[in-house]
Amino acid sequence: MTKDVRAARDAFEERIFSRQKEIEDEALRRLPKSPKAAREFLTKYCVGLMEEVPPMFIKLRESLMTKYTNNRE
């Protein structure tokens, strides 16, 4: 089961890390014009990521329950 959990987590983290420079560059672009806009951009980005986690893990939980409780041998 650990492999399945790690696979879900790793895919999510890979997507985040692959965009890290893009997100940081955008925040830095906004910073000189408006520190508030840069802060709001980063906050919105982070909140968006946090909102993805519960549905992702609910889906994972359902997948694990199906995979590991229905395949008893």
N, CA, C and O atoms as a GROMACS GRO file, in nm:
protein
  292
    1MET      N    1   0.082  -0.118   0.000
    1MET     CA    2   0.000   0.000   0.000
    1MET      C    3   0.088   0.126   0.000
    1MET      O    4   0.052   0.228  -0.060
    2THR      N    5   0.200   0.118   0.066
    2THR     CA    6   0.290   0.232   0.073
    2THR      C    7   0.331   0.280  -0.065
    2THR      O    8   0.342   0.400  -0.089
    3LYS      N    9   0.353   0.188  -0.156
    3LYS     CA   10   0.391   0.225  -0.292
    3LYS      C   11   0.282   0.308  -0.359
    3LYS      O   12   0.312   0.404  -0.431
    4ASP      N   13   0.158   0.273  -0.336
    4ASP     CA   14   0.046   0.347  -0.395
    4ASP      C   15   0.036   0.488  -0.337
    4ASP      O   16   0.012   0.585  -0.410
    5VAL      N   17   0.056   0.500  -0.207
    5VAL     CA   18   0.052   0.631  -0.142
    5VAL      C   19   0.166   0.717  -0.193
    5VAL      O   20   0.147   0.833  -0.227
    6ARG      N   21   0.284   0.660  -0.198
    6ARG     CA   22   0.400   0.736  -0.246
    6ARG      C   23   0.383   0.778  -0.392
    6ARG      O   24   0.424   0.888  -0.429
    7ALA      N   25   0.324   0.693  -0.473
    7ALA     CA   26   0.304   0.727  -0.614
    7ALA      C   27   0.211   0.847  -0.627
    7ALA      O   28   0.237   0.937  -0.708
    8ALA      N   29   0.104   0.850  -0.549
    8ALA     CA   30   0.012   0.964  -0.553
    8ALA      C   31   0.083   1.090  -0.503
    8ALA      O   32   0.072   1.196  -0.565
    9ARG      N   33   0.153   1.079  -0.393
    9ARG     CA   34   0.225   1.194  -0.337
    9ARG      C   35   0.334   1.242  -0.431
    9ARG      O   36   0.348   1.363  -0.454
   10ASP      N   37   0.411   1.150  -0.487
   10ASP     CA   38   0.522   1.187  -0.573
   10ASP      C   39   0.475   1.259  -0.699
   10ASP      O   40   0.539   1.355  -0.743
   11ALA      N   41   0.365   1.216  -0.756
   11ALA     CA   42   0.312   1.282  -0.875
   11ALA      C   43   0.271   1.426  -0.843
   11ALA      O   44   0.298   1.517  -0.920
   12PHE      N   45   0.207   1.445  -0.729
   12PHE     CA   46   0.166   1.578  -0.685
   12PHE      C   47   0.288   1.666  -0.662
   12PHE      O   48   0.293   1.780  -0.708
   13GLU      N   49   0.386   1.614  -0.590
   13GLU     CA   50   0.507   1.691  -0.563
   13GLU      C   51   0.584   1.724  -0.691
   13GLU      O   52   0.636   1.834  -0.706
   14GLU      N   53   0.591   1.631  -0.781
   14GLU     CA   54   0.662   1.654  -0.908
   14GLU      C   55   0.598   1.769  -0.984
   14GLU      O   56   0.667   1.855  -1.039
   15ARG      N   57   0.467   1.772  -0.987
   15ARG     CA   58   0.396   1.881  -1.055
   15ARG      C   59   0.427   2.014  -0.989
   15ARG      O   60   0.449   2.114  -1.057
   16ILE      N   61   0.429   2.017  -0.857
   16ILE     CA   62   0.459   2.140  -0.784
   16ILE      C   63   0.603   2.184  -0.811
   16ILE      O   64   0.627   2.298  -0.848
   17PHE      N   65   0.697   2.093  -0.794
   17PHE     CA   66   0.838   2.128  -0.811
   17PHE      C   67   0.871   2.166  -0.954
   17PHE      O   68   0.959   2.250  -0.977
   18SER      N   69   0.803   2.106  -1.051
   18SER     CA   70   0.832   2.139  -1.191
   18SER      C   71   0.791   2.282  -1.225
   18SER      O   72   0.843   2.340  -1.320
   19ARG      N   73   0.698   2.339  -1.148
   19ARG     CA   74   0.653   2.477  -1.172
   19ARG      C   75   0.715   2.577  -1.074
   19ARG      O   76   0.684   2.696  -1.081
   20GLN      N   77   0.801   2.532  -0.986
   20GLN     CA   78   0.852   2.618  -0.880
   20GLN      C   79   0.918   2.744  -0.934
   20GLN      O   80   0.888   2.855  -0.888
   21LYS      N   81   1.008   2.730  -1.030
   21LYS     CA   82   1.076   2.847  -1.085
   21LYS      C   83   0.977   2.942  -1.150
   21LYS      O   84   0.986   3.063  -1.132
   22GLU      N   85   0.884   2.889  -1.225
   22GLU     CA   86   0.782   2.971  -1.290
   22GLU      C   87   0.703   3.052  -1.187
   22GLU      O   88   0.680   3.172  -1.206
   23ILE      N   89   0.663   2.989  -1.079
   23ILE     CA   90   0.586   3.056  -0.974
   23ILE      C   91   0.670   3.163  -0.906
   23ILE      O   92   0.624   3.275  -0.884
   24GLU      N   93   0.794   3.128  -0.872
   24GLU     CA   94   0.883   3.225  -0.807
   24GLU      C   95   0.911   3.343  -0.898
   24GLU      O   96   0.912   3.458  -0.853
   25ASP      N   97   0.935   3.316  -1.026
   25ASP     CA   98   0.961   3.425  -1.121
   25ASP      C   99   0.842   3.520  -1.132
   25ASP      O  100   0.858   3.641  -1.138
   26GLU      N  101   0.724   3.462  -1.134
   26GLU     CA  102   0.603   3.545  -1.143
   26GLU      C  103   0.587   3.631  -1.018
   26GLU      O  104   0.552   3.748  -1.028
   27ALA      N  105   0.612   3.575  -0.903
   27ALA     CA  106   0.604   3.652  -0.778
   27ALA      C  107   0.708   3.763  -0.778
   27ALA      O  108   0.679   3.876  -0.737
   28LEU      N  109   0.828   3.733  -0.823
   28LEU     CA  110   0.934   3.834  -0.827
   28LEU      C  111   0.903   3.943  -0.930
   28LEU      O  112   0.939   4.059  -0.910
   29ARG      N  113   0.836   3.907  -1.038
   29ARG     CA  114   0.796   4.005  -1.138
   29ARG      C  115   0.696   4.104  -1.078
   29ARG      O  116   0.701   4.224  -1.109
   30ARG      N  117   0.607   4.055  -0.995
   30ARG     CA  118   0.504   4.139  -0.934
   30ARG      C  119   0.556   4.222  -0.816
   30ARG      O  120   0.503   4.328  -0.785
   31LEU      N  121   0.659   4.172  -0.752
   31LEU     CA  122   0.706   4.232  -0.628
   31LEU      C  123   0.742   4.382  -0.638
   31LEU      O  124   0.696   4.460  -0.554
   32PRO      N  125   0.822   4.424  -0.736
   32PRO     CA  126   0.858   4.566  -0.740
   32PRO      C  127   0.738   4.659  -0.760
   32PRO      O  128   0.733   4.769  -0.706
   33LYS      N  129   0.642   4.613  -0.838
   33LYS     CA  130   0.523   4.694  -0.866
   33LYS      C  131   0.430   4.698  -0.745
   33LYS      O  132   0.374   4.802  -0.710
   34SER      N  133   0.415   4.581  -0.682
   34SER     CA  134   0.321   4.572  -0.570
   34SER      C  135   0.354   4.451  -0.483
   34SER      O  136   0.319   4.338  -0.519
   35PRO      N  137   0.420   4.473  -0.370
   35PRO     CA  138   0.445   4.361  -0.279
   35PRO      C  139   0.315   4.290  -0.239
   35PRO      O  140   0.312   4.168  -0.221
   36LYS      N  141   0.208   4.367  -0.227
   36LYS     CA  142   0.079   4.307  -0.192
   36LYS      C  143   0.033   4.211  -0.302
   36LYS      O  144  -0.016   4.102  -0.273
   37ALA      N  145   0.048   4.251  -0.428
   37ALA     CA  146   0.009   4.164  -0.540
   37ALA      C  147   0.092   4.036  -0.543
   37ALA      O  148   0.041   3.928  -0.571
   38ALA      N  149   0.221   4.049  -0.515
   38ALA     CA  150   0.309   3.932  -0.512
   38ALA      C  151   0.265   3.837  -0.400
   38ALA      O  152   0.257   3.716  -0.420
   39ARG      N  153   0.237   3.894  -0.285
   39ARG     CA  154   0.193   3.814  -0.170
   39ARG      C  155   0.059   3.745  -0.199
   39ARG      O  156   0.041   3.628  -0.168
   40GLU      N  157  -0.034   3.819  -0.259
   40GLU     CA  158  -0.164   3.761  -0.292
   40GLU      C  159  -0.151   3.650  -0.396
   40GLU      O  160  -0.220   3.548  -0.389
   41PHE      N  161  -0.062   3.670  -0.493
   41PHE     CA  162  -0.038   3.567  -0.594
   41PHE      C  163   0.011   3.438  -0.529
   41PHE      O  164  -0.040   3.330  -0.558
   42LEU      N  165   0.111   3.450  -0.441
   42LEU     CA  166   0.166   3.331  -0.375
   42LEU      C  167   0.063   3.267  -0.281
   42LEU      O  168   0.055   3.145  -0.272
   43THR      N  169  -0.013   3.350  -0.213
   43THR     CA  170  -0.117   3.296  -0.123
   43THR      C  171  -0.221   3.219  -0.203
   43THR      O  172  -0.259   3.109  -0.165
   44LYS      N  173  -0.266   3.278  -0.313
   44LYS     CA  174  -0.366   3.210  -0.397
   44LYS      C  175  -0.311   3.078  -0.451
   44LYS      O  176  -0.382   2.978  -0.455
   45TYR      N  177  -0.186   3.080  -0.492
   45TYR     CA  178  -0.124   2.958  -0.544
   45TYR      C  179  -0.119   2.850  -0.436
   45TYR      O  180  -0.156   2.735  -0.460
   46CYS      N  181  -0.073   2.886  -0.317
   46CYS     CA  182  -0.061   2.790  -0.207
   46CYS      C  183  -0.197   2.737  -0.162
   46CYS      O  184  -0.212   2.618  -0.137
   47VAL      N  185  -0.294   2.825  -0.152
   47VAL     CA  186  -0.428   2.783  -0.113
   47VAL      C  187  -0.485   2.688  -0.218
   47VAL      O  188  -0.549   2.588  -0.184
   48GLY      N  189  -0.461   2.718  -0.344
   48GLY     CA  190  -0.507   2.629  -0.451
   48GLY      C  191  -0.447   2.490  -0.439
   48GLY      O  192  -0.517   2.390  -0.458
   49LEU      N  193  -0.319   2.484  -0.406
   49LEU     CA  194  -0.256   2.352  -0.387
   49LEU      C  195  -0.316   2.280  -0.268
   49LEU      O  196  -0.344   2.160  -0.274
   50MET      N  197  -0.337   2.354  -0.158
   50MET     CA  198  -0.394   2.291  -0.038
   50MET      C  199  -0.535   2.238  -0.065
   50MET      O  200  -0.575   2.136  -0.009
   51GLU      N  201  -0.610   2.307  -0.150
   51GLU     CA  202  -0.746   2.263  -0.181
   51GLU      C  203  -0.747   2.137  -0.266
   51GLU      O  204  -0.847   2.065  -0.269
   52GLU      N  205  -0.639   2.110  -0.336
   52GLU     CA  206  -0.629   1.989  -0.418
   52GLU      C  207  -0.606   1.864  -0.334
   52GLU      O  208  -0.642   1.754  -0.376
   53VAL      N  209  -0.545   1.880  -0.218
   53VAL     CA  210  -0.501   1.765  -0.139
   53VAL      C  211  -0.617   1.678  -0.087
   53VAL      O  212  -0.614   1.557  -0.107
   54PRO      N  213  -0.718   1.736  -0.020
   54PRO     CA  214  -0.824   1.648   0.031
   54PRO      C  215  -0.892   1.563  -0.077
   54PRO      O  216  -0.907   1.442  -0.058
   55PRO      N  217  -0.934   1.622  -0.190
   55PRO     CA  218  -0.994   1.534  -0.292
   55PRO      C  219  -0.898   1.429  -0.346
   55PRO      O  220  -0.938   1.317  -0.377
   56MET      N  221  -0.770   1.466  -0.356
   56MET     CA  222  -0.670   1.371  -0.405
   56MET      C  223  -0.660   1.251  -0.310
   56MET      O  224  -0.654   1.137  -0.354
   57PHE      N  225  -0.658   1.279  -0.180
   57PHE     CA  226  -0.645   1.169  -0.085
   57PHE      C  227  -0.776   1.093  -0.064
   57PHE      O  228  -0.773   0.975  -0.029
   58ILE      N  229  -0.888   1.157  -0.084
   58ILE     CA  230  -1.015   1.084  -0.081
   58ILE      C  231  -1.018   0.984  -0.196
   58ILE      O  232  -1.057   0.868  -0.178
   59LYS      N  233  -0.978   1.029  -0.312
   59LYS     CA  234  -0.972   0.940  -0.428
   59LYS      C  235  -0.873   0.827  -0.403
   59LYS      O  236  -0.900   0.711  -0.435
   60LEU      N  237  -0.758   0.860  -0.345
   60LEU     CA  238  -0.659   0.758  -0.312
   60LEU      C  239  -0.715   0.658  -0.211
   60LEU      O  240  -0.698   0.538  -0.227
   61ARG      N  241  -0.781   0.709  -0.108
   61ARG     CA  242  -0.841   0.620  -0.007
   61ARG      C  243  -0.938   0.523  -0.071
   61ARG      O  244  -0.935   0.403  -0.042
   62GLU      N  245  -1.023   0.574  -0.160
   62GLU     CA  246  -1.120   0.486  -0.227
   62GLU      C  247  -1.049   0.382  -0.312
   62GLU      O  248  -1.088   0.265  -0.316
   63SER      N  249  -0.945   0.424  -0.379
   63SER     CA  250  -0.868   0.333  -0.462
   63SER      C  251  -0.802   0.224  -0.378
   63SER      O  252  -0.802   0.106  -0.415
   64LEU      N  253  -0.745   0.265  -0.265
   64LEU     CA  254  -0.678   0.168  -0.177
   64LEU      C  255  -0.778   0.070  -0.117
   64LEU      O  256  -0.752  -0.050  -0.109
   65MET      N  257  -0.892   0.122  -0.076
   65MET     CA  258  -0.994   0.033  -0.018
   65MET      C  259  -1.039  -0.070  -0.120
   65MET      O  260  -1.054  -0.188  -0.088
   66THR      N  261  -1.061  -0.025  -0.242
   66THR     CA  262  -1.104  -0.117  -0.346
   66THR      C  263  -0.994  -0.219  -0.377
   66THR      O  264  -1.020  -0.340  -0.387
   67LYS      N  265  -0.874  -0.168  -0.391
   67LYS     CA  266  -0.763  -0.257  -0.430
   67LYS      C  267  -0.729  -0.358  -0.321
   67LYS      O  268  -0.704  -0.474  -0.351
   68TYR      N  269  -0.729  -0.314  -0.197
   68TYR     CA  270  -0.678  -0.403  -0.091
   68TYR      C  271  -0.786  -0.476  -0.012
   68TYR      O  272  -0.754  -0.571   0.060
   69THR      N  273  -0.911  -0.436  -0.020
   69THR     CA  274  -1.014  -0.511   0.052
   69THR      C  275  -1.091  -0.605  -0.040
   69THR      O  276  -1.149  -0.704   0.006
   70ASN      N  277  -1.091  -0.576  -0.168
   70ASN     CA  278  -1.166  -0.661  -0.260
   70ASN      C  279  -1.078  -0.769  -0.324
   70ASN      O  280  -1.128  -0.854  -0.398
   71ASN      N  281  -0.952  -0.767  -0.295
   71ASN     CA  282  -0.860  -0.863  -0.356
   71ASN      C  283  -0.797  -0.953  -0.252
   71ASN      O  284  -0.677  -0.983  -0.259
   72ARG      N  285  -0.876  -0.996  -0.158
   72ARG     CA  286  -0.822  -1.088  -0.055
   72ARG      C  287  -0.800  -1.226  -0.116
   72ARG      O  288  -0.884  -1.280  -0.188
   73GLU      N  289  -0.687  -1.278  -0.083
   73GLU     CA  290  -0.657  -1.413  -0.133
   73GLU      C  291  -0.621  -1.503  -0.019
   73GLU      O  292  -0.592  -1.621  -0.040
   0.00000   0.00000   0.00000
